[in-house]
């Protein structure tokens, strides 16, 4: 998923796949900031359109999560609640984990060290 208006070296790469019945996996690679946040928002919208019970958001390859990215996580959390579904943040990189902790979002978001751990914890 890419945006032709954003230079290729600044694009956020996101894959969206059905992991198993009722589970959608989004894996992001690249910085999530004001330039790329619409790409993640679009991917999350696509995930929710599948009416999953659980959305796994793998942030292992995201080296930076700006305020717009943090806002998207809050929005995704609220969307999950509205859909009677769950959102799991998986394998956040150290800088992403730090941004989540500094903003106290770790108090409301389900953070897991890996997608496997999330699936085990939420089964």
Beta strands, then each sheet from edge to edge (+ up, - down):
strand 1: 13-20
strand 2: 23-29
strand 3: 54-61
strand 4: 86-90
strand 5: 110-112
sheet 1: 1+ 2- 3- 4- 5-
end
